[in-house]
Amino acid sequence: MKKLAMLSAMLVAVALIAAGCATTAKGPTDEELIAKRIGEGVAAIKAKNWGAFDGMISKTFESSAVGDKEALLDYLKNADDSGFLDGLEIDLSEAKTTVTGDKATVEPVAANGSFGSLTLYFQGAKEKGVWVITNVEP
């Protein structure tokens, strides 16, 4: 009888531990992941690390303002060569991130620099588990 009681107590303890593990956090939220990617993207642009920024843009990127992914990268490189990215500041204080399934928007984002000021509206998607930029419009 003692053995049965001890075995029952051990099974209850294991069940409680397993239940506790099942209720712990499952990692960062999509909003947190997007905020991290935004930080990485801003850092890549400021560092003029186009290879790193390239990985943050979807292969299907399309914008009425700049075109496809390659056109966006060319635009940024040309802006950098002309000095327009010197002193670039990105203000996210008014930006709101909205996630709907595997799609997201981040808007409005204020960009300020020697070029003046722009308000940008971003769209993104989760591709292969990673958030990428799919569109940006002024």
N, C-alpha and C positions, 0 to 999 in steps of 0.2 A: 504494500500500500504506500509506504514511504517513497519507494522508487517511482510509482505512478504519480504521486503528488509532486515530486522533484521534477520529473519529466514534463508534467503539465506546466509547472512554474517556468521552466526553461523555454517551453514553446510560447507561452504568453509573453515572456520577455523578448524573444526573437520577433514575435509578431508586432510588439510595440515599437521596437527599434526600426523594423521595416516600414511601419506606418509613418514613423517620424521622418525617415528618409524620403518617403514618397511625397511629403508635404513641404520639403525644402525648396528654395528657389531653383529655377532651372536655367539660370544664366541671365545675361542682360536682355532687356526688352529691345524690340526693334527700334524704338525711339532712341535708346542709349547707343545702339550699334550705329544708327545713322549719325548721331551727334559725334561719335568717335570718327566716323568716315569723313565728316565735314571738317573736323579738326585736322585730319591727315591730309585732306585735299588742299586746305588753305595753306598748310605748312609746305606742301609740295610746290604749290604755285609760288609762294614767297621765296622758296629756295631755288626756284626755277628748275626743279627736278621733273622734267617732262615725262621721263620714263615711269616714275611713280604715279604721276597724275594720269597717265594713259591707262593704267590699270583700274582707275576709278570711273572710267567712262564705258558705257555699254557699247558693244559692237553695233547695236541698232540705234545709237544716238541719232537724233534728228532735231534740228532747230530751224525755225523760219529766219532767225537772225544770222546764223553762221553756217548752217548746212549740217553735214554729217560729222562723225568723230574726227576724221582726218582734217577737215576744214576747221573745226574747233581748235585742235592742237596747233595748226598752222597760224590761226588767228592769234592765239596766245603767244606763240613764239615771235610773231611779227610785232605784237604789242610790246613784248619784252625788249626786242631789238631796238624799238623806237623810244624806249624809256618809259612807256606808259604804265608799267607794272612797278616802277620804283616807288616805294612808300605806300604800296597798296594796303588798304585797311578794309577788312570785312566786318560788318556789324550785323550780328545775329540777334540783337536784343529784342527786336520786334518779330522775328521769324517764328512761325508756328509749324511744327512737323505734324502732318496728318498721315497715318498709315491705314491703308485699306487692303487687307490681304498681303499680297506681295508687291503692292504699288505704294508709293509715298509722294507727298509734296512737301517742300520746304519753302515757305514764302511769308513775307517778302524778305529778301536778303539785300542789304545795302552795301555797295562796293564804292569806295572812295579812293582816289589817287590823283596823279597828275593829269589824268584824262577828264577829271570832274567827278560826278556822282552818277551811279546807275542803281536802279532797283531791279533785282533779278528774281525770277520765279523758277524754281527747280522742280523737276519731276524725277523720280527714281524708281528702280525696281530691284527686287531681290533675285539675282541670277546665280544659280548654283550655290545658294546660301549666303551670298555676299551682296550688299547694297551697292548699286552703281547708278550713275547719272544717266538718264535716258533723254532728257530734254532740259533746255534752259532758254528762257525768253526774257527780254527786257520789259 
